[in-house]
């Protein structure tokens, strides 16, 4: 089986959740015998491929071009939606320019959803949102996102050995307004607990605000390699992702399988995916962020969330399900 993967051109230069999903699914499909090529050119001739697998409908422009090109060659299309309705988020955070861009793109988003053979959503909530917004007769398969079992095997603590910091609050994610690190720093301002932020700097002004607010309490690491994450999670007392929205937050899965206590935003698909295994905070409420973080910080570690993730949310299992979907879509007439 030979499959063409297509995603935005800057998926490696501007690493985000879709990049992680894309790369891990490809790696695990290839381990299971599927040949997977990557192309970010919307004009490729895909005739030699059994099907085209396209990723991301939040940033829709490139995905629209990919779909139109695949349709031109009458190729079967799998769409990994990686979708959530961001209108409320843009409204709540007063990002009216982004809201306007989102609304202008809705026509193309609808065309994309209605011109694919199968949509892969990560949970029931994502599926229902798409059906509600773009059409009830769309075909879906629900396949959860995953994480890597290797993250459960970290032994040393990078933060302790390199920086001498122990018993800290960790937040892994792009340094950006959406991830809401500034509110985490402000919420814990009265506590003498180190806060370690790990992620690329997407918003330089926001990064400066975090540095100014956190002062000596905050360490920001923006050049960490994926292979170092297990030792970073391993040293954390609690991982907090107080984002304005997550669907569901891959870093929370990583932290959970590494053994951290986890605090997640309550906004998005988090509660469906993580169930009762994590603490939830309101990203717009400092007291909520503080209370849930301290509750998790003071709670003894448990293996329950880790075991739940291993049972349900591994990339190896996701790839096996996707491989089966490929066969069914290819064989359908």
Order of alpha helices (4+ residues) and beta strands (2+ residues): beta-alpha-beta-beta-alpha-beta-alpha-alpha-alpha-beta-alpha-beta-alpha-beta-alpha-beta-alpha-beta-alpha-beta-alpha-beta-alpha-beta-alpha-alpha-alpha
